[in-house]
């Protein structure tokens, strides 16, 4: 240990002389304590790290940003071991974050850490935590960390439960934070798992507020007050679409207005969805094609191809629906949602294929698609349910025998399907 300290001190001193500045009034003691606490910290010996860390924190606060990155972990360990003095440790924790901002900046990011910890360790101070997290979000916006977003929304729901926010505030915030999450899932691949978890957390917290009647009631007022606010219109459609509240007058009106104000891939896709709900399938197909033409990002274009597939399927044009779904798969390989869509296309189009036996063989292909979808964890549960449901529609062993088809043999399905599969029975 002594040799390590001598080396570290010499290294630090060789950099520059910061007496009275970065290193405080006693640079040697500062560097010694920094080195000591870091060695203990690396060993996860937070108890012994506390004293040298505290000295550095108090006497040379500008010497290293690690004081403020490591400090919360050391203090939390002490808090866990000394529960009787929890309140004092929380105050220290808050002060660490304030001093980190004072000496090293990054206010928005650090406030996210501060607010999250306050909400976690002192739930009675939820109002204070909410204000801190709100300020963090206002500064960071799309740069907001996954943890800060999750804590911010949680604090907002607690505020609403205590009568300090309105239900409509939660709906607005959900739409806004969902957009930030989507942005990071698309543009921040290194942290995908964190934003995916945050998305799940936010969805879970939002569920109690998500009934269609509540959405319509609140968003109708907002829409009437600001019908030309495109950001508002996008948020309304995002929430209503996510909660499958698309078959109502408000969704129609907002979709139409957004398309009028800002013709785009997004607004065209919403018009397509609206037209499907109104059973105007030819119009829906045109809007969905336009959304594809206007979109430049492959992943988003894949989503719009599934919208086109839905339009064709509802119109009874099953071969075109299938083609659109396969286009989506070309843009997004092994996408479970696309395979689910394909399975549903074959289910919908089965009745258009010949006699009763021929119709039932189409369910073989449908289940093939659901089995492929099952490999995607996002749709695995839905795929299993569909497999169980539509396997019951397979022809029986007796029916296969009368049609000269052996179980597990290769079989060519004609009609618009025109695909090979394996014969299976329902019994």
C-alpha positions as CSV (number, residue, x, y, z in Angstrom):
1,X,0.0,0.0,0.0
2,X,2.8,2.5,0.9
3,X,4.6,2.0,-2.4
4,X,1.3,2.6,-4.3
5,X,0.7,5.8,-2.3
6,X,4.2,7.1,-3.0
7,X,3.8,6.4,-6.7
8,X,0.3,8.0,-6.9
9,X,1.4,11.1,-4.9
10,X,4.4,11.6,-7.2
11,X,2.3,11.2,-10.3
12,X,-0.3,13.7,-9.1
13,X,2.4,16.3,-8.1
14,X,4.1,15.9,-11.4
15,X,1.0,17.2,-13.2
16,X,1.0,20.7,-11.8
17,X,1.0,22.7,-8.6
18,X,-2.5,23.6,-7.5
19,X,-1.9,24.8,-3.9
20,X,-5.0,26.6,-2.7
21,X,-6.8,25.6,-5.9
22,X,-7.7,22.2,-7.2
23,X,-5.8,20.4,-4.4
24,X,-6.8,22.8,-1.6
25,X,-4.3,24.2,0.9
26,X,-2.6,20.9,1.6
27,X,-2.0,19.1,-1.7
28,X,0.0,16.2,-0.3
29,X,-2.6,15.3,2.3
30,X,-5.4,15.7,-0.3
31,X,-3.7,13.3,-2.7
32,X,-3.0,10.9,0.1
33,X,-6.6,10.8,1.1
34,X,-7.8,10.6,-2.5
35,X,-5.5,7.6,-3.0
36,X,-6.5,5.9,0.2
37,X,-10.2,6.1,-0.3
38,X,-9.9,5.0,-3.9
39,X,-8.0,1.8,-2.8
40,X,-10.6,1.0,-0.3
41,X,-13.4,1.8,-2.8
42,X,-11.9,-0.6,-5.4
43,X,-12.1,-3.3,-2.7
44,X,-15.7,-2.3,-1.9
45,X,-14.6,-1.6,1.6
46,X,-16.8,1.4,1.9
47,X,-16.6,1.6,5.7
48,X,-12.8,2.3,5.6
49,X,-13.2,4.5,2.5
50,X,-15.5,6.9,4.3
51,X,-12.9,8.8,6.4
52,X,-10.4,9.6,3.7
53,X,-13.2,10.3,1.2
54,X,-14.8,12.7,3.7
55,X,-11.5,14.5,4.2
56,X,-11.0,15.0,0.4
57,X,-14.7,16.0,0.0
58,X,-14.3,18.7,2.7
59,X,-10.8,20.0,2.0
60,X,-10.2,19.6,-1.7
61,X,-13.6,19.4,-3.3
62,X,-12.3,20.4,-6.8
63,X,-9.6,17.8,-6.9
64,X,-11.5,15.0,-8.6
65,X,-14.9,14.4,-10.0
66,X,-14.7,10.8,-8.7
67,X,-15.3,12.3,-5.2
68,X,-18.9,12.9,-6.3
69,X,-19.3,9.8,-8.4
70,X,-18.1,7.5,-5.7
71,X,-19.4,9.4,-2.7
72,X,-23.1,8.4,-3.1
73,X,-22.2,4.7,-3.1
74,X,-20.1,5.1,0.1
75,X,-22.9,7.1,1.8
76,X,-25.6,4.6,0.8
77,X,-23.5,1.8,2.3
78,X,-23.3,3.7,5.5
79,X,-27.0,4.4,5.4
80,X,-27.7,0.7,5.1
81,X,-25.5,-0.1,8.0
82,X,-26.7,2.8,10.2
83,X,-30.5,3.0,9.7
84,X,-31.0,5.2,12.8
85,X,-29.3,8.1,11.1
86,X,-30.9,7.7,7.7
87,X,-32.2,11.3,7.5
88,X,-28.7,12.7,8.0
89,X,-27.2,10.4,5.3
90,X,-29.9,11.5,2.9
91,X,-29.1,15.1,3.5
92,X,-25.4,14.4,2.9
93,X,-26.4,12.6,-0.3
94,X,-28.3,15.6,-1.6
95,X,-25.4,17.9,-0.7
96,X,-23.0,15.7,-2.7
97,X,-25.1,16.1,-5.8
98,X,-25.3,19.9,-5.2
99,X,-21.5,20.2,-4.8
100,X,-21.0,18.0,-7.9
101,X,-23.0,20.5,-9.9
102,X,-21.2,23.5,-8.3
103,X,-17.7,22.2,-9.1
104,X,-18.2,19.9,-12.2
105,X,-21.4,21.0,-13.9
106,X,-23.7,18.7,-15.8
107,X,-26.7,20.1,-13.9
108,X,-29.4,18.3,-15.8
109,X,-27.8,14.8,-15.5
110,X,-26.9,15.2,-11.9
111,X,-30.3,16.5,-10.9
112,X,-31.7,13.3,-12.4
113,X,-29.5,11.3,-10.0
114,X,-30.4,13.5,-7.1
115,X,-34.2,13.3,-7.6
116,X,-34.1,9.6,-8.2
117,X,-32.2,8.9,-5.0
118,X,-34.5,11.3,-3.0
119,X,-37.6,9.5,-4.3
120,X,-36.0,6.1,-3.5
121,X,-34.8,6.8,0.0
122,X,-37.2,9.3,1.3
123,X,-40.7,8.8,-0.3
124,X,-42.3,11.4,2.0
125,X,-40.3,14.0,0.1
126,X,-41.9,13.1,-3.3
127,X,-43.0,16.7,-4.0
128,X,-39.3,17.8,-3.7
129,X,-38.1,14.9,-5.8
130,X,-40.7,15.7,-8.5
131,X,-39.5,19.3,-8.8
132,X,-35.9,18.2,-9.0
133,X,-36.7,15.6,-11.7
134,X,-38.9,18.0,-13.6
135,X,-36.0,20.5,-13.8
136,X,-33.6,17.7,-14.8
137,X,-36.0,16.8,-17.7
138,X,-36.4,20.4,-18.8
139,X,-32.6,20.7,-19.2
140,X,-31.9,17.3,-20.7
141,X,-35.0,16.5,-22.8
142,X,-33.9,13.7,-25.2
143,X,-30.7,13.3,-23.3
144,X,-32.5,12.3,-20.2
145,X,-31.2,9.1,-18.6
146,X,-33.4,6.0,-18.5
147,X,-33.4,6.1,-14.7
148,X,-34.3,9.8,-14.5
149,X,-37.3,9.3,-16.9
150,X,-38.6,6.4,-14.9
151,X,-38.3,8.3,-11.6
152,X,-39.8,11.4,-13.0
153,X,-42.9,9.6,-14.2
154,X,-43.2,7.7,-10.9
155,X,-42.9,10.9,-8.9
156,X,-45.6,12.5,-11.1
157,X,-48.1,9.6,-10.4
158,X,-47.4,10.0,-6.7
159,X,-48.2,13.7,-7.0
160,X,-51.4,12.9,-8.8
161,X,-52.5,10.4,-6.1
162,X,-51.9,13.1,-3.5
163,X,-54.0,15.7,-5.4
164,X,-51.0,17.8,-6.5
165,X,-51.3,17.0,-10.2
166,X,-54.3,16.3,-12.4
167,X,-55.0,13.2,-14.4
168,X,-54.5,15.1,-17.6
169,X,-51.0,16.1,-16.5
170,X,-50.1,12.4,-16.3
171,X,-51.5,11.7,-19.8
172,X,-49.5,14.6,-21.2
173,X,-46.3,13.5,-19.4
174,X,-46.7,10.0,-20.6
175,X,-47.0,11.1,-24.2
176,X,-43.9,13.3,-23.8
177,X,-41.7,10.8,-22.0
178,X,-42.7,8.0,-24.4
179,X,-41.3,10.1,-27.3
180,X,-38.0,10.5,-25.4
181,X,-37.9,6.8,-24.7
182,X,-38.6,6.0,-28.4
183,X,-35.9,8.5,-29.5
184,X,-33.3,6.8,-27.3
185,X,-34.3,3.3,-28.3
186,X,-33.7,4.3,-31.9
187,X,-30.6,6.5,-31.4
188,X,-28.8,5.2,-28.3
189,X,-28.1,1.5,-29.0
190,X,-25.6,1.1,-26.2
191,X,-28.3,1.8,-23.7
192,X,-31.2,0.0,-25.3
193,X,-31.7,-2.4,-22.4
194,X,-32.0,0.5,-19.9
195,X,-34.6,2.4,-22.0
196,X,-36.5,-0.9,-22.7
197,X,-36.8,-1.4,-19.0
198,X,-37.8,2.2,-18.5
199,X,-40.5,1.8,-21.2
200,X,-41.9,-1.2,-19.3
201,X,-41.8,0.7,-16.0
202,X,-43.6,3.8,-17.4
203,X,-46.2,1.6,-19.2
204,X,-46.9,-0.2,-15.9
205,X,-47.4,3.1,-14.0
206,X,-49.6,4.5,-16.8
207,X,-52.0,1.6,-17.0
208,X,-54.5,2.9,-14.4
209,X,-54.9,6.1,-16.4
210,X,-55.2,4.4,-19.8
211,X,-58.9,3.9,-20.4
212,X,-60.3,5.4,-23.6
213,X,-63.1,7.4,-22.0
214,X,-60.5,9.3,-19.9
215,X,-58.3,9.9,-22.9
216,X,-61.1,11.2,-25.0
217,X,-62.4,13.4,-22.2
218,X,-59.1,15.1,-21.5
219,X,-57.7,15.3,-25.0
220,X,-60.9,16.6,-26.5
221,X,-60.5,19.8,-24.4
222,X,-56.9,20.2,-25.2
223,X,-57.5,19.7,-28.9
224,X,-60.3,22.2,-29.0
225,X,-58.0,24.8,-27.3
226,X,-55.0,24.2,-29.6
227,X,-56.1,22.5,-32.8
228,X,-53.1,23.7,-34.7
229,X,-50.4,22.6,-32.3
230,X,-48.8,19.8,-34.2
231,X,-46.7,18.6,-31.2
232,X,-49.9,18.2,-29.2
233,X,-51.7,16.4,-32.0
234,X,-48.8,13.9,-32.3
235,X,-48.8,13.3,-28.5
236,X,-52.6,12.7,-28.6
237,X,-52.3,10.2,-31.4
238,X,-49.4,8.5,-29.9
239,X,-51.2,7.8,-26.6
240,X,-54.5,6.9,-28.2
241,X,-52.8,4.6,-30.7
242,X,-50.8,2.9,-28.0
243,X,-53.9,2.2,-25.9
244,X,-55.9,1.1,-29.0
245,X,-58.4,4.0,-28.7
246,X,-58.5,4.6,-32.5
247,X,-62.2,4.0,-33.3
248,X,-63.7,7.2,-32.1
249,X,-64.4,10.7,-33.5
250,X,-61.5,12.4,-31.7
251,X,-58.9,10.1,-33.2
252,X,-60.5,10.8,-36.7
253,X,-60.5,14.6,-36.2
254,X,-56.9,14.8,-34.8
255,X,-55.6,12.5,-37.5
256,X,-57.2,14.6,-40.2
257,X,-56.0,17.9,-38.7
258,X,-52.4,16.7,-38.3
259,X,-52.4,15.5,-41.9
260,X,-53.8,18.8,-43.1
261,X,-51.1,20.8,-41.1
262,X,-48.2,18.5,-41.6
263,X,-48.4,15.9,-44.3
264,X,-45.8,13.3,-43.3
265,X,-45.3,9.6,-43.0
266,X,-46.7,9.7,-39.4
267,X,-49.8,11.7,-40.3
268,X,-50.4,9.6,-43.4
269,X,-50.2,6.4,-41.4
270,X,-52.7,7.7,-38.9
271,X,-55.1,8.6,-41.7
272,X,-54.7,5.1,-43.0
273,X,-55.6,3.7,-39.6
274,X,-58.5,6.0,-39.4
275,X,-59.8,5.0,-42.8
276,X,-59.6,1.3,-41.8
277,X,-61.7,2.0,-38.8
278,X,-64.3,3.7,-41.1
279,X,-64.1,0.7,-43.5
280,X,-62.9,3.0,-46.3
281,X,-60.3,0.4,-47.4
282,X,-59.3,1.9,-50.8
283,X,-58.6,5.2,-49.1
284,X,-56.7,3.4,-46.3
285,X,-54.5,1.7,-48.9
286,X,-53.6,5.1,-50.5
287,X,-52.7,6.7,-47.2
288,X,-50.6,3.7,-46.1
289,X,-48.7,3.8,-49.4
290,X,-48.1,7.5,-48.9
291,X,-46.7,6.9,-45.4
292,X,-44.2,4.4,-46.9
293,X,-43.2,6.8,-49.7
294,X,-42.6,9.6,-47.2
295,X,-40.6,7.6,-44.6
296,X,-36.8,7.3,-44.9
297,X,-35.9,5.2,-41.9
298,X,-36.2,1.5,-42.6
299,X,-37.5,0.4,-39.2
300,X,-40.3,3.0,-39.3
301,X,-41.0,2.0,-42.9
302,X,-41.4,-1.6,-41.8
303,X,-44.1,-0.5,-39.4
304,X,-45.9,1.4,-42.2
305,X,-45.7,-1.7,-44.4
306,X,-47.6,-3.6,-41.7
307,X,-50.2,-0.8,-41.8
308,X,-50.5,-1.4,-45.5
309,X,-50.9,-5.1,-44.9
310,X,-53.7,-4.4,-42.5
311,X,-55.5,-2.2,-45.1
312,X,-55.2,-4.9,-47.8
313,X,-56.3,-7.7,-45.4
314,X,-59.4,-5.7,-44.4
315,X,-60.1,-5.1,-48.1
316,X,-59.9,-8.8,-48.8
317,X,-56.8,-8.5,-51.0
318,X,-54.9,-11.3,-49.2
319,X,-52.0,-11.8,-51.6
320,X,-51.3,-8.0,-51.6
321,X,-51.5,-8.1,-47.8
322,X,-49.0,-10.9,-47.6
323,X,-46.6,-9.1,-50.0
324,X,-46.7,-6.0,-47.8
325,X,-45.9,-8.0,-44.7
326,X,-43.0,-9.7,-46.4
327,X,-41.7,-6.2,-47.4
328,X,-41.7,-5.4,-43.7
329,X,-39.6,-8.5,-43.0
330,X,-37.1,-7.4,-45.6
331,X,-36.6,-4.2,-43.7
332,X,-36.7,-5.7,-40.2
333,X,-35.4,-9.3,-40.2
334,X,-37.1,-11.9,-38.0
335,X,-39.6,-9.4,-36.7
336,X,-42.2,-11.3,-34.7
337,X,-44.9,-8.7,-35.3
338,X,-44.6,-9.1,-39.0
339,X,-44.9,-12.9,-38.7
340,X,-48.0,-12.4,-36.5
341,X,-49.4,-10.2,-39.2
342,X,-48.7,-12.9,-41.8
343,X,-50.4,-15.5,-39.7
344,X,-53.5,-13.4,-39.3
345,X,-53.6,-12.7,-43.1
346,X,-53.6,-16.5,-43.8
347,X,-56.4,-16.9,-41.1
348,X,-58.5,-14.2,-42.7
349,X,-58.0,-15.5,-46.2
350,X,-58.6,-19.2,-45.4
351,X,-62.3,-19.1,-46.3
352,X,-61.5,-17.9,-49.8
353,X,-59.7,-21.2,-50.7
354,X,-61.8,-24.0,-52.2
355,X,-63.7,-26.6,-50.2
356,X,-63.8,-27.1,-46.5
357,X,-60.7,-29.3,-46.5
358,X,-58.7,-26.9,-48.6
359,X,-59.7,-24.0,-46.3
360,X,-58.5,-25.9,-43.2
361,X,-55.1,-26.6,-44.8
362,X,-54.4,-22.8,-44.9
363,X,-54.3,-22.9,-41.1
364,X,-51.1,-25.0,-41.4
365,X,-49.4,-22.0,-43.1
366,X,-50.9,-19.6,-40.5
367,X,-49.5,-21.7,-37.6
368,X,-46.1,-21.9,-39.4
369,X,-46.0,-18.1,-39.3
370,X,-47.0,-18.0,-35.6
371,X,-44.2,-20.5,-34.9
372,X,-41.7,-18.1,-36.5
373,X,-43.2,-15.2,-34.5
374,X,-42.8,-17.2,-31.3
375,X,-39.0,-16.8,-31.6
376,X,-39.4,-13.1,-30.9
377,X,-39.8,-12.6,-27.2
378,X,-41.9,-9.4,-27.7
379,X,-44.7,-11.4,-29.2
380,X,-44.0,-14.9,-27.9
381,X,-47.1,-15.1,-25.6
382,X,-49.4,-13.9,-28.3
383,X,-47.9,-16.3,-30.8
384,X,-48.4,-19.3,-28.4
385,X,-52.1,-18.3,-27.9
386,X,-52.6,-18.1,-31.7
387,X,-50.9,-21.5,-32.2
388,X,-53.2,-23.1,-29.7
389,X,-56.3,-21.4,-31.2
390,X,-55.7,-22.2,-34.8
391,X,-54.3,-25.6,-34.5
392,X,-57.8,-26.7,-33.5
393,X,-58.9,-25.7,-37.1
394,X,-56.6,-28.3,-38.7
395,X,-58.4,-31.1,-40.5
396,X,-58.9,-34.3,-38.6
397,X,-57.0,-37.5,-39.3
398,X,-60.1,-39.0,-40.9
399,X,-60.6,-36.0,-43.2
400,X,-56.9,-36.1,-44.3
401,X,-57.3,-39.8,-45.1
402,X,-60.3,-39.2,-47.3
403,X,-58.3,-36.5,-49.1
404,X,-55.3,-38.8,-49.6
405,X,-53.1,-36.7,-47.4
406,X,-50.8,-38.3,-44.9
407,X,-49.9,-36.7,-41.6
408,X,-46.4,-35.1,-41.6
409,X,-46.2,-35.3,-45.4
410,X,-45.3,-32.3,-47.6
411,X,-48.3,-30.5,-48.9
412,X,-48.7,-27.8,-51.6
413,X,-51.5,-25.3,-50.8
414,X,-52.9,-23.7,-54.0
415,X,-55.3,-20.8,-54.2
416,X,-53.7,-17.4,-53.5
417,X,-51.5,-19.0,-50.8
418,X,-49.4,-21.1,-53.2
419,X,-47.0,-22.4,-50.5
420,X,-45.7,-25.7,-49.3
421,X,-46.1,-26.9,-45.8
422,X,-46.4,-30.0,-43.6
423,X,-49.7,-31.7,-43.1
424,X,-50.9,-31.9,-39.5
425,X,-54.2,-33.0,-37.8
426,X,-56.3,-31.6,-35.1
427,X,-56.6,-34.9,-33.2
